[in-house]
């Protein structure tokens, strides 16, 4: 899992809408307010031992960590357009999404 | 003042230390060294790095591309410390650092985090209404400036490189460092010349 980063700077991504804390004890570094939300990869930050394993003393393979940028307003339904939140997110929490609605429609038609 | 540790807590600590030493994980001496480094660390370190970056373009480039190396260049021991990233404020963008999950803080270059940084109020509000939080600190940014909240959620630690204020032309590094406060390095304030 510590291979080349899957996402390049500028890639449109969606944070998985996953809530492992509802399934049992866990340690995750993905804040609730970005789950299921779309963001843009700023850059990969390197590979780090997966904290979800590390916290339970399990073998912890390295995962690529990214800086991902989110617009403030869609996250909170308030705030000034143009303001942003940048969050460190591990690769296994990210899914690719088409960059624009137009691209999404084109993909559906294809 | 915190209450003195209970005897059973100290006994437990002794047993833990003995177990860690027996397994070759860490020694008393290494812990003492880390404690000394942590006690030595203060926002003055970060301020010196910023003042150097304001006066030395090569150091500025290093600071922005590899904060860990830039800290080591200033004599900070970064061995075992999380990597340091530095966020550059510009006329168009202001960074504000928070750790919503706990209290991650660039201790190697800023020392211990202040109480407010660890408070639920700051952690929950900075990420959601950063302009309101900044206004309460007396910092009103124009709408033309993007406020970028940096949620320190994982393995990096983040420090802000503020903009050098007008009125500091010709100042030497020591004088420049004297106006770079801890709050400016977190992003809740900006340095002022006066």
Interface residues (C-beta under 8 A of the other chain):
Chain A: X29 X30 X31 X33 X45 X46 X48 X51 X65 X69 X72 X76 X78 X79 X80 X82 X83 X84 X85 X86 X87 X88 X89 X90
Chain B: X83 X85 X100 X101 X127 X128 X129 X130 X131 X143 X146 X147 X148 X149 X150 X151 X152 X153 X154 X155 X156
